[in-house]
Amino acid sequence: MNAMKARGWLARWLWLTPLVAAAPVAFEELPARSGLAFVLRNAATAEKHQIESMTGGVAALDFDNDGWMDLFFANGARQPDLQKSAPEWWNRLYRNKRDGTFEDVTERAGVRGEGFSMGAGAGDYDNDGHTDLLVTGVRRNTLYRNRGDGTFEDVTARAGIRAEPWTVAAGFFDYDNDGHLDLFLANYVTWDPAKEPFCGYPKGAYRTYCHPKFYTGLPNTLYRNRGDGKFVDVSRESGIAAHIGKGMGVAFADYNGDGRMDVLVANDTVPNFLFRNEGGGKFSEVGLVAGVAFNDDGRALSSMGVDFRDIDGDGQPDLFITALANETFPFYRNLGKGLFADATYATRVGAGTLLYSGWGNGIYDFDNDGRRDLFAANGDVNDNTEVFSSGRSKQQNLLLRQMGEGKFEAIAVGTAALHRGAAFADFDNDGRVDVALSRIGQAAVVMRNTMGAGAHWLGLRLVGKKSNRDAIGARVKVDGQWNHATRSVGYASSSDARVHFGLGAKAAAEVEVHWPSGAVQKLGRVEADRYLTLEEP
């Protein structure tokens, strides 16, 4: 080992203690009486089929427009034909009853699904004021149009959405700023249950899920919304299809401030993709040049979930990505001028995440102190980790509280489980961001945020007129803080599009909205501690 590498490892060692701090309760898990009876079924088999460990996306959406966030859970199916055979294998939609409980409305809504589902992306693709759903899966993607009467219609074929070999994540964004939400699909690998390789102890004492290197990666898919209810595949002409990856998460932000939404694809064990939007329907893949393809050791990590928004308060979107144990969860700081720096160790995010395997994640101000924190939903890939290592299959989640001076304190929260998807929303409308989680073999859970008592906050629901109705991509400035409207957050999941700000001791704030159409709206002092609906001027 040369001197430079030795100094690098010494620096990391100095950052690695303590790993996780003891801290007061930050979230309260809603009890069984909440009505969330959904159990994530992954159809686990002795053959350890690769798809089994990866299902479990969650979507937070207000499907009935009553002002309260509802929940959708994607579910796996039985092997080997991937078909649904009984209610326990269905996807699930739960209506928020506004009293801390949820009601299963899956059958009435018509979203139980078929096949082996992976994740969900929410968005109002037809600008009718009702949030629609794209459910991803193995050899099947389904677009559900929200009719506005509590039911959904499968419009997949009519809309021009085709099946992919294996899509994990889906996200809606308006890449051409024409006022209609386009669709990005993060595709993983080709998979054939009849050709599943054996991985584990050579003599067969145990078996594990195989490393992604045993499977061939896939290009991602970009659909342009024509505005008439139909989509057209522009993957090839846009430049998206030219790059083969193993996509697990997708997030959108205008990272270089040119007014166009860019795309980050979190790839599993191959370099991450940063697709820079060049305008004119073209994208350039600049992950290596920008500094987000690898970590600062030059390694491609097992990237899974991703959120893409300003963490350090300089107005430029940063990146927080989950990965496997012994890799850390990377934090890439946006330096401006198209460049990022790996700040994982300097911020102590590396120390706090080293022993965990993360899936869903998000960047939110959970304690409303005016500084954004990080959350990661954790659980090992394998369900038998204890057999072959000193690690644990079931893991607690992590809250990484921003403590000032750019440092984070890691706090283990919740019950240990095989967590997968995570959706972030204020389910009880108390001004604090909660988390809904799927758990393999266990009931889903909502973790109610109990932090930040007495701190002020402001939530903005943005309604576009010239822009897309969800106002996805709108940038908002509140008393010097920046955030933007997005739903695509974490691993195979979708979160509340309302833009949330913690204000600390401030009881009012100045608000400035930069709409995707280019319009700028400035408000005077706005009173805090409420949700405010703003319509594009």
Secondary structure as GFF3:
##gff-version 3
##sequence-region A 1 537
A	DSSP	alpha_helix	3	15	.	.	.	ID=ss1
A	DSSP	beta_strand	27	29	.	.	.	ID=ss2
A	DSSP	three_ten_helix	32	34	.	.	.	ID=ss3
A	DSSP	three_ten_helix	50	53	.	.	.	ID=ss4
A	DSSP	beta_strand	58	61	.	.	.	ID=ss5
A	DSSP	beta_strand	70	73	.	.	.	ID=ss6
A	DSSP	three_ten_helix	87	89	.	.	.	ID=ss7
A	DSSP	beta_strand	92	96	.	.	.	ID=ss8
A	DSSP	beta_strand	102	104	.	.	.	ID=ss9
A	DSSP	alpha_helix	106	109	.	.	.	ID=ss10
A	DSSP	beta_strand	117	123	.	.	.	ID=ss11
A	DSSP	beta_strand	132	137	.	.	.	ID=ss12
A	DSSP	beta_strand	142	146	.	.	.	ID=ss13
A	DSSP	beta_strand	152	154	.	.	.	ID=ss14
A	DSSP	alpha_helix	156	159	.	.	.	ID=ss15
A	DSSP	beta_strand	167	173	.	.	.	ID=ss16
A	DSSP	beta_strand	182	187	.	.	.	ID=ss17
A	DSSP	three_ten_helix	193	195	.	.	.	ID=ss18
A	DSSP	three_ten_helix	212	214	.	.	.	ID=ss19
A	DSSP	beta_strand	218	219	.	.	.	ID=ss20
A	DSSP	beta_strand	221	225	.	.	.	ID=ss21
A	DSSP	beta_strand	231	233	.	.	.	ID=ss22
A	DSSP	alpha_helix	235	238	.	.	.	ID=ss23
A	DSSP	three_ten_helix	240	242	.	.	.	ID=ss24
A	DSSP	beta_strand	244	245	.	.	.	ID=ss25
A	DSSP	beta_strand	247	253	.	.	.	ID=ss26
A	DSSP	beta_strand	262	267	.	.	.	ID=ss27
A	DSSP	beta_strand	273	279	.	.	.	ID=ss28
A	DSSP	beta_strand	282	285	.	.	.	ID=ss29
A	DSSP	alpha_helix	287	290	.	.	.	ID=ss30
A	DSSP	beta_strand	306	309	.	.	.	ID=ss31
A	DSSP	beta_strand	318	321	.	.	.	ID=ss32
A	DSSP	beta_strand	331	336	.	.	.	ID=ss33
A	DSSP	beta_strand	339	342	.	.	.	ID=ss34
A	DSSP	alpha_helix	349	353	.	.	.	ID=ss35
A	DSSP	beta_strand	358	364	.	.	.	ID=ss36
A	DSSP	beta_strand	373	378	.	.	.	ID=ss37
A	DSSP	alpha_helix	385	388	.	.	.	ID=ss38
A	DSSP	beta_strand	395	404	.	.	.	ID=ss39
A	DSSP	beta_strand	407	417	.	.	.	ID=ss40
A	DSSP	beta_strand	419	425	.	.	.	ID=ss41
A	DSSP	beta_strand	434	439	.	.	.	ID=ss42
A	DSSP	beta_strand	442	449	.	.	.	ID=ss43
A	DSSP	beta_strand	456	463	.	.	.	ID=ss44
A	DSSP	beta_strand	475	478	.	.	.	ID=ss45
A	DSSP	beta_strand	481	484	.	.	.	ID=ss46
A	DSSP	beta_strand	499	504	.	.	.	ID=ss47
A	DSSP	beta_strand	508	514	.	.	.	ID=ss48
A	DSSP	beta_strand	520	527	.	.	.	ID=ss49
A	DSSP	beta_strand	531	535	.	.	.	ID=ss50
###
